Amino acid sequence: MSGMANPIRVTAAVSKVLAAFLEDPEADRYGLDLMRASGHPSGTLYPILLRLQNAGWVEAHWEKIDPVAAGRPARRYYRLTPDGQLSARTELAALQAQLNRGLGAATPTTNPRTA
């Protein structure tokens, strides 16, 4: 793989996942945690996480626990990479600016008192 990461198309669904990561960019997050934070079911979340990993925005690792002792399976943790943090902030800011422009265009320019 070359040094150039795969481009990510930041859809509304992807932006919710990125926003969840940016709540605490240094934290390891696991699937159920990210599903709750983003509002996405697993069938939406995991393909997004895979795309973000392939692009180099997210890294993943398995929790080092004894599943029997812990009473649950090991979790796969995800975290934004430094590039991912920068890209996520840039993309979300651009998306917010786009939304603001869209809302601005829909706002009536006439003063309601003079109309």
Buried (B, 14 or more C-beta within 10 A) or exposed (E): EEEEBEEBEBEEBBBBBBBBBBEEEEEBBBBEBBBEBBEBEEEBBBEBBEBBBEBBBBBBEEBEEEEEEEEEEEBBBBBBBEEBBEBBBEBBEEBEEEEEEEEEEEEEEEEEEEE
